[in-house]
Each structure stands twice: as structure tokens, then as C-alpha cells.
Amino acid sequence: MPAPLTLPRLSWGDPSATRRALLIHGLGSNGPLMWRFGTALADAGWHASAVDLRGHGVAPRALDYSLAAYAADVAATLPGGGGAWDLVVGHSLGGAAAVLAAADHPSWTARLVLVDPAIKPTDQDLVIVRASQEETFADPSEAAVRAAHPGWHEHDIELKAVAAHQVSRWAVEQSSAQNQAWDVTASAAALTVPTHILGSDPAVYSIYWGERLAALQAANAAIRYSYIAGAGHSPHRDQPEATVAEFLRVVGG
């Protein structure tokens, strides 16, 4: 297991709240971009913490960008005062890291919500991800983000541009290069905590659906699934109201 890094975090809600959640962003993003989930949980009485993954945001840089390294970092991230998380929410890469961490450390969290998780991207998915990242690095401005996503909230436009400036391009490239066999299906099948996959709309774009999802659900009865109509890979940015409503239904407010 790779040596973990200490990840920076920010939070929403009352630190004394009895329910505690960890939010883990996707490739090329940062902790602040999980603000929709953070504010929703805080308003529902939770204390939510979001981290910057290694190589992202203001987190430490490293040489290892394997999924195992990402997972080691989040597994070592615990609530203030210790104990287990009541909920971990992981988007895309963050979902893959959360799956590995929860499978290897069953007491780390009581439940998982995986937002269009990168459990087993297809070759075409990986091509799309690389093209998207190259486009972002070519022009990481707010204007470019707004042109690509005119329906996003101004916070998301601002923060996506900030994240693009903060992230290590080398880290993003190595996250692909060091994970040629990107597949955490076996760990997902071994999960023992209740897990809900909150998917994006396959008619728009989803990185995890269809036969891969059906096979996983058949292998693990702890896994449930729903999706957000009209949303692409980042439903919390594409369709925030519907995403938050379904998210709160899943976690029980």
C-alpha cells in the first residue's frame, strides 16, 4: 500500500454535528467543486468535509498517481476526533478511490454514494477523458468553462477554472499513464457497506452504466442505482436541483 499523503480539507456545517461526511472530487477538479453536496448536507444538519486529492488543488504533489495511492490518501482521511465517516461521496476518480478505500477498510465509512464513478471506464471513455483534459489545459479560463457549460452556476464556472490552474498537468497525465488497467470492479463487488451509484444520463454521457453496472449489481446486493435525467458526467453541476433532491432522498436528508 502506498504511503498516504495528508490531504487539505474544507468544510460545511456545524463541526459538532453528529453526522459526518467526506466528499471526494474527480480528476482535474478540487474539493471546493463539491460545494453542492457540502451545502446540501450542512443544511440537512450534517458536517461535510471535502478534500483536494494528491496533485490537485493545494494538495501535496507526489510521483505515485495510481488508484491505490489515491485510495491510501482518502482511507487515511478521518473525521475530526477520529472514528468513521457516516457517509463518503465520491465523484468519478473520487468514486474509484472511495471504492478501493472502503473495500480495504470496511470500518472507514458506514455508507457510500458514488457519483458517476470511474469503476471501469471503457477505452472510449478514457479517450473522452483525455480529450476533455487537454481541452481544459489549452484554455483554463472562466470564459472557456462558461462557453463549454453555459448552464452551470457561476460558482462552478469560477471553481472549475481555478481547479484547472491549480492541478498538476503531470499528475493528470500520470493518472492515466499509471492506471492502464483502470478497473476497481472486484473491489466494488466486495463492498460490504450500503452503496448507491448516482449516475448521469447515458443519453447525455455516463462513464458507468449498462452491462458493467448490471453485472456489478448482480454480484453485490448492497449496491443500488439511480440516475439524473439530462445530466452528463457531473450531474451536480449539470442538473444541480434534481441531483441534490435525489442525493438527499438516498442519504435520508
C-alpha positions in Angstrom: 0.0 0.0 0.0 1.5 3.4 -1.0 2.3 5.8 1.8 -0.6 8.2 2.3 -0.4 12.0 1.9 -2.2 14.4 4.3 -4.9 16.0 2.2 -6.1 19.6 2.8 -9.8 19.9 3.5 -12.6 22.5 3.8 -16.0 22.0 5.4 -19.6 23.0 5.6 -21.9 22.7 8.6 -21.6 22.6 12.3 -18.4 20.8 13.4 -20.4 19.3 16.4 -23.0 17.7 14.1 -23.4 14.0 14.8 -23.5 13.0 11.1 -20.2 13.4 9.3 -19.5 13.1 5.5 -16.4 13.1 3.3 -16.6 14.5 -0.2 -14.1 13.4 -2.9 -13.8 15.1 -6.2 -13.0 13.8 -9.7 -9.9 14.1 -12.0 -8.8 17.6 -12.7 -11.2 19.1 -10.1 -10.8 20.2 -6.5 -12.5 20.0 -3.1 -14.5 23.3 -3.5 -16.2 21.9 -6.6 -18.1 19.5 -4.3 -19.9 22.5 -2.8 -23.4 21.4 -3.9 -23.2 18.3 -1.8 -21.5 20.2 1.1 -24.1 22.9 1.3 -27.0 20.4 1.0 -25.6 18.2 3.7 -24.9 21.2 6.0 -28.5 22.4 5.5 -29.7 19.0 6.5 -27.7 19.0 9.7 -24.5 17.2 8.7 -20.9 18.3 8.9 -19.3 17.7 5.5 -15.6 17.9 4.6 -14.1 17.9 1.1 -10.5 17.2 0.3 -8.2 18.1 -2.6 -6.7 14.8 -4.0 -3.0 14.4 -4.4 -1.7 16.6 -7.3 -5.0 18.6 -7.3 -5.9 21.9 -5.7 -3.5 22.8 -3.0 -2.7 19.1 -2.0 0.9 17.8 -1.9 2.4 16.6 -5.2 3.9 13.2 -5.5 5.2 10.7 -8.1 2.6 8.0 -7.5 -0.8 8.6 -9.1 -2.0 5.0 -9.1 -5.6 4.4 -7.9 -4.1 2.6 -4.9 -2.2 5.8 -4.0 -5.4 7.9 -4.3 -7.2 5.3 -2.2 -4.5 5.3 0.5 -4.8 9.0 0.9 -8.6 9.0 1.4 -8.5 5.9 3.6 -6.2 7.8 5.9 -8.5 10.8 6.0 -10.8 10.5 9.0 -13.3 12.8 10.7 -12.1 15.3 13.3 -11.8 13.4 16.5 -11.4 10.1 14.8 -13.9 7.4 14.2 -15.6 6.5 11.0 -17.4 8.6 8.4 -21.2 8.2 8.3 -21.1 8.9 4.5 -18.5 9.2 1.8 -19.4 10.7 -1.5 -17.0 10.2 -4.4 -17.3 11.6 -8.0 -15.6 9.9 -10.9 -12.0 9.3 -9.9 -13.1 10.1 -6.3 -15.6 7.3 -6.6 -12.9 4.8 -7.7 -10.7 5.9 -4.8 -13.6 5.6 -2.3 -14.4 2.1 -3.6 -10.9 0.8 -3.0 -10.6 2.5 0.4 -14.0 1.1 1.6 -13.2 -2.4 0.3 -9.9 -2.5 2.1 -11.1 -0.7 5.2 -14.7 -1.7 5.9 -14.9 0.4 9.0 -13.8 3.6 7.2 -17.4 4.6 6.3 -20.9 3.5 7.1 -22.1 4.1 3.5 -21.1 5.3 0.1 -22.6 7.4 -2.6 -20.7 7.2 -5.9 -21.5 9.9 -8.4 -20.9 8.5 -12.0 -17.9 6.7 -10.6 -14.9 5.7 -12.7 -15.2 2.0 -11.7 -14.3 0.5 -15.1 -14.0 3.1 -17.9 -14.1 1.8 -21.4 -11.3 2.6 -23.8 -13.6 5.2 -25.4 -14.3 6.7 -22.0 -10.6 7.1 -21.4 -10.2 8.8 -24.8 -13.0 11.2 -24.0 -11.5 12.0 -20.6 -8.1 12.7 -22.1 -9.5 14.9 -24.8 -11.5 16.8 -22.2 -8.5 17.4 -20.0 -6.4 18.5 -23.0 -9.1 21.0 -23.9 -9.2 22.3 -20.4 -5.4 22.8 -20.2 -5.4 24.5 -23.6 -7.7 27.2 -22.2 -8.3 27.1 -18.4 -10.2 30.4 -18.3 -13.6 31.1 -16.9 -14.7 32.2 -20.4 -13.8 28.8 -21.8 -15.6 27.0 -19.0 -18.7 29.2 -19.5 -18.7 28.6 -23.2 -18.5 24.8 -22.7 -21.1 24.8 -19.9 -23.4 27.8 -20.2 -25.9 26.3 -17.9 -23.6 25.9 -14.9 -23.8 28.0 -11.8 -21.3 30.9 -11.6 -19.6 29.2 -8.6 -19.0 26.1 -10.7 -17.6 28.1 -13.6 -15.3 30.0 -11.3 -14.1 27.0 -9.4 -13.6 24.8 -12.4 -11.3 27.5 -13.8 -9.5 27.7 -10.5 -9.1 23.9 -10.3 -7.6 23.9 -13.9 -5.0 26.4 -12.8 -4.2 24.6 -9.6 -4.0 21.0 -10.7 -0.7 19.5 -11.8 -0.9 18.7 -15.5 1.7 16.0 -15.0 -0.5 14.5 -12.2 -3.5 14.3 -14.5 -1.4 12.7 -17.3 0.1 10.2 -14.9 -3.3 9.3 -13.5 -4.0 7.8 -17.0 -0.5 6.5 -17.6 -0.1 4.7 -14.3 -3.6 3.1 -14.5 -3.7 1.4 -17.8 -5.8 -1.4 -16.4 -8.3 1.0 -14.8 -10.8 -1.4 -13.1 -11.9 -1.5 -9.5 -14.9 -3.8 -10.2 -13.6 -6.6 -7.9 -13.3 -4.1 -5.0 -16.8 -2.8 -5.8 -18.2 -6.3 -5.8 -16.6 -6.9 -2.4 -18.1 -3.8 -0.7 -20.0 -4.6 2.5 -21.4 -1.1 3.2 -24.6 0.2 1.6 -23.6 1.8 -1.7 -25.7 4.0 -4.0 -24.5 4.8 -7.5 -25.9 8.2 -8.5 -25.4 8.1 -12.3 -25.6 10.5 -15.1 -27.9 10.1 -18.1 -26.5 7.6 -20.6 -28.4 9.6 -23.3 -26.1 12.6 -22.5 -22.9 10.9 -21.2 -22.2 8.5 -18.4 -18.9 6.8 -17.6 -20.6 3.9 -15.8 -23.8 2.2 -16.9 -25.2 -0.7 -18.9 -23.8 -4.2 -18.8 -20.9 -3.2 -16.4 -23.4 -1.8 -13.9 -25.8 -4.7 -14.3 -23.1 -7.2 -13.7 -21.9 -5.4 -10.6 -25.4 -5.2 -9.1 -25.8 -8.9 -9.7 -22.6 -9.5 -7.9 -23.3 -7.3 -4.9 -26.8 -6.8 -3.5 -25.6 -3.8 -1.4 -25.4 -1.7 -4.5 -28.3 0.5 -5.6 -28.6 2.8 -8.6 -30.5 5.8 -9.9 -29.6 8.4 -12.5 -30.3 12.1 -13.1 -32.1 12.7 -16.4 -30.5 15.3 -18.6 -27.2 15.3 -16.8 -23.7 14.5 -18.1 -20.7 13.2 -16.2 -21.0 15.9 -13.5 -24.7 15.8 -12.5 -24.2 18.1 -9.5 -23.2 20.8 -12.0 -25.4 19.9 -15.0 -28.6 19.3 -13.1 -28.0 20.5 -9.5 -31.5 20.8 -8.2 -32.5 17.3 -9.4 -29.2 15.9 -8.2 -29.4 17.3 -4.7 -33.1 16.2 -4.4 -32.1 12.6 -5.3 -29.0 12.7 -3.2 -30.9 13.8 -0.1 -33.5 11.1 -0.8 -30.8 8.5 -0.9 -29.0 9.6 2.2 -32.1 10.4 4.1 -31.7 14.1 4.5 
